[in-house]
């Protein structure tokens, strides 16, 4: 019996395909140094975890317990499968009074990258997800156009103590940016508590400091042609990494996957994978989605607005380029 595709099921699939190989499973052990303390769980429905190093493992365990409380609090803001989360209430009612600072910040960051990307990144993409998850047999082009008419980041009003959709039946998904926000939040709390070495994997990956022993963390990058394999290692130190690829989840409609192009209503197909490394996970998260949708031609302009970030783009023919704000190098 085929299980229906829900956003939570999909994010489990995506998390298992991207998050763990790109994060926790890529860590290399260090001899003679503190043993890592690990937690595996979920954030926004995606598989993830935290790995901390401390001379006293009990300190790390207590910190993880506190971080789990914070993750749960942020779930009450951003979750699409918790019916009383702030985002769910906004989607249901079209307006949310007195939103949390967290939600306002993420919508504000979403609008910034939406403007920079010319709409390639759009937080109001949820109507397309809802349509495609029903299956191709349940809709036609007119239905797609109707859903697409409800996708428009410029119709989200922030201010005066509320967030409001300016068109009826709009809805938002922040999974292309909120996971990065949560990853940053947890990493920064741990840094403020004195941790110097940690890897946080909550849909996106962020390294706090370097690996015990002083080397960068070795993070495995998924091979987009065979997603169960690791293509290469990326050294990560005081930085975040995000990967976007359409192979994470496919719908029943032909060539349809979970990363939609807001200008066409169809799945983006200009690239097969984008990996972004940036100082903050929220930037890496949004940039990887925006570049995946906008394609190679849009990548330079996007990265110019985040000059401390760089990206590895894998083309449909399997070749790759790395963009660092300087010359482009073939791979």
N, C-alpha and C positions, 0 to 999 in steps of 0.2 A: 504494500500500500504506500503511495507516494505522500509524503508529508507536505502540507501546504507551506508555501514560502511566506514567512512573516519577517518583519525587519529584525526581530530578535534572533530568529533562526539564521537569517542571512549574516548577521554580524558575528554569530558564532562561527559560521563557515569562513568568513573573511578573517576573523581573528586567528583561527587555527591555521589558515593558509599563509598569513602574513606575519602576525604579531609574534608568535612564539619563535619561528625560525629566525626572524629578524632581530629578536631580542634575547630572551632568557637562554634559549638553547645555544646561542652563539657565544656565550661567555666562556672564557678560558680560565681554568683554575690556575692559581698561583701557589707554588710550594712555599711552605714555611711562613705563610702570612695568615691573617685572620680568616677563619672559615666564613663563607657567606651564609647569611640568614635569608631564606626565601619565603615568599608567599605567592601562591597562584590563585586567581579568582576571576572576577568579571568587572568590567566597567562599561556602562552603556550597552550591556549585552555581549560585548566582545571579550574574548579570553585575554588575560593579561597577568601581570605580576609585578613584584618588587623584589630586588636583590640588594641587600645592604651588607656592608662590612663594618665591623666595630670590634675593638679589642675585648668588649664585654658583650657576648651574644644576647644576654638578657636585655640590654639596653636597646639593641636592634629589634628584638621581639616586641618590646613595649611600644617602640616607635611605629612598627607595622600595625599594631592594634589601633593606635591613634589615627594612622593614615586611612585605615579601613573605615573608621567613623567619618572622616572627611570625604572619602569617596562616596559613601552612602548619602551624605548631605548633598553632594553635587548631583547625585542621581535624582534627587527630588527636584532639582532645577532642570536638568537637560534630558531626562529619560523620555523616550517615546512609548515605552511599554508600561510605565507607571501612570495610571490614569489621572492622578492628582499632582503630577509634577507640574512645574510652572509652564514648561513648553507644551505639555498635553493640554492644559487648560487654555493657553493662548490659541492653540490650534482648534480647540473645540468651540471657543467663544468669540474668537476674533479680536479680543482685547484682553490685556492683563494689567490690572492696576497694581501699583507698588511692586514692580519686579525687583528681584534681587540684583545686587551689584554685579554678580557673576553673569546673569543672563544679559544685562545691558552691555557689559563689556564684550561678551562674545558676539552679540548682534552688531555692536559697533565695529569690532574687528572684521566681521563678515562683510559689512557694508564697504569698508575700506578696500578689501581685496576684490570685492565684486566690482567696484568702480575702476580699480587699477587694471583688472582683467577684462574690462568691457563686458561683464556679465558672464564670463566663462565659469566663475564661481558664483553660485546663487543659493542662499540659505532657504529659499522658498520652493525648493525642488520637490518637496514631499508629494504634491499631487501626481507627479509622474511616477514616483515609487508606488503609490497606491494603485495607479492604473495598471502598471506592468505586473504587479504582484497578482492581479486577478487572472492573468493569462491572456494570450493573444486572441483567443476565440471570443472574448467577451467585449471587444471594442473595435471600432473602425477609425478611419482618419478623422472624422468629425469629432469623435470622442477624444482622440488625442489632442486635437486643436483646442477643445474646450478645457482640457486639463492644462495645456500649455498657456492658455490665457490667464490662468491663476498663478503663474510663475513669474514673479517680478520683484526683485529685491528693492526697487525704488518705491514700492507700495507698502513698505514697512515703516511705520512712524515711531520714532524713539523720542521721548521727552514728556514733560509735564507729568512725571510720575507714572507713566504707563507705556506699554508697547501695544501698538494697534496695527492690524492689517487694514489697508484702505480699500480692499476689494473683498466681496463676499467669497466665502468658501476657500480662502487661501489657507495654506498650512506650511510649516517650516520643518526642516530637519537640520540639526546642527552637528550631525555625526561627522561631517567633513571638517570640523574645526573644534568642537567641544572636547573630543578626546585629547586633542593637543592641549587645550586649556587645563583639563584635569591633570594631565601629565605634568605640566608646568607647575601647577599649584602644589602638587605633592612633592615634587623635586625641590621647590623653593622652601617649603616648610622644613623638609629634612636638612637642607643647607643651613637654615636659620637655627636648627637645633644642634648644629655642630658636626653633622655627618660630612665626610670628605670624599666618600667613595660609595656610589650606589648606581644602579641602573633601574629606571622606572619604565615599565612597559604597560601602558593603560590604553591600548589602541594605537598609540605612537610610542616611540622609544626616546628616552632622554637620559644621558649620562651625567651624573654629578661627579665632577672631578675626573680622575683617571682610575684605572684598575690598580688594586694593591700591587705595589712594586713599581708604579710610576708609568707604566705603558698605557696607551689608549685601550679602551675596551674594543675587542674584536667582535663586530656585529655582522652576522651573516645576512647577505642580501639575496632574496629569492630570485631564482632563475625564472623569468616570465614565460619561457617556452616550456619548461617543466617545473611548475610551481612547487612541487614537493622537494625540489633540490635547491641547494645554495649555490649561487653563481660565483660570488666573491665575498671577501671580508672587507668591511669598512671600519677604519679606526675612528672611534668616537670618544671625545674628551671634552667635557663641559659643553656639550652640544646635543641637539636632538635630530632624530631621523624619522622620516615618514615615507611610506611607499604606497603608490596608487597603481592599481592594475585591474583591468576589467575581468581578469580570470578568476577573481575572488568569488563572484556569484553571477550566474547566467539565468535569465528568465526563459520562459517557454517561447516567447516571440523570437523569430530568427535574428541572430547577431545581437541580441539584447543582453546587456549586463547592467550592473548597478550604478555606474558612473554616467550620468545623463548630461547631454549638451543642452543647456537651457534655451538656446536659440532655435533648435530643431525639434526637441522633444524625443530624440532618439539617443542611443548610447554613443558616447564619444569613441572614435576609432582612429585618431591620427597617430597614436602611439600605443605600444603594448605595456609599457611600464614607465613610471617616473619615480625616482628616488630623490628626495630633497634633504640636505643637511643644513641646519640653521641653528642659531643660538637658542631659540625658543621653539618648543614643540607646536604651539599654536600657529606659528608662521610656517613651519615645515608641513604641518597638516593641511592648511589651506592652500599653500603653494603647490603641493604635489597634485591636489585635485585640479586647481586652476590650470596648471601646465598640462596635465593629462587631457583636459578638455580643449584648451586653446591650441595645443600642439607646439611643435618646435618653433614655429614662426613667432609665437607669443611669448616664448620662454625668456628671451633676453630682456624684454621690457619688464616682465614681472620680476625677474631677479634684480634688475636695476633699482627697483623700489625697496628691495631687501638686500643691500650690497654685501652683507656678511653671510649670505646663504649661497649654496651651490647645488647643482642638480645633475643627475645622471639620467639621460633620456634614452630609452630603448625603442628604436623604430620598428615598424611592422616587418621589415626584412631581417630583423635580428641584430643589426648594427647599432652601436650606441655612441653617444657623444656626452661629454662632460662640459658643463657651462659653469664658469667661476667668476664671471664679470670681467674676464680677460679673454685671451684667444680660445677658440674652440678646438678641442683635441679629439681626434678620432679614437675609437676603442674597438 
